[in-house]
């Protein structure tokens, strides 16, 4: 079986503690994920951002080729999910 995505593994290993995500857009933030899980190579996670945008839900899911970890956002005033960016780095956030 091919290796699991390294950023997804890091997020999975850090949660439920806060994790700092850096996106390909240059934005970064601190997130707390209530759940993360792998289905073979596919990765999923759901959580909230704790340093800003607290009224929105966030979702991670691996791309179809398992090479990228996109981050989606669903706000209370929106229908559905919008793409925020691709996660390029993840590390344990200082509490």
C-alpha angles and dihedrals in degrees: 000000000000119000122276117251107277096221091048090050091051093050090047092050095048099046136124082038116077116278128199112224124197117202131208087247090067092251120125133186145165117258136183115206118206090197140010126175144168125224099194099299096343114101129201134176138169129197150115137270111244102190097052142348092042095168094065133081120225131207133193122200130164119249120253091262092045090235099110138042109213120196119218130194132206117186127197090247095049137075115228131346132310127200113250098179146284119292109239099170139017131187138162110275119230109250 
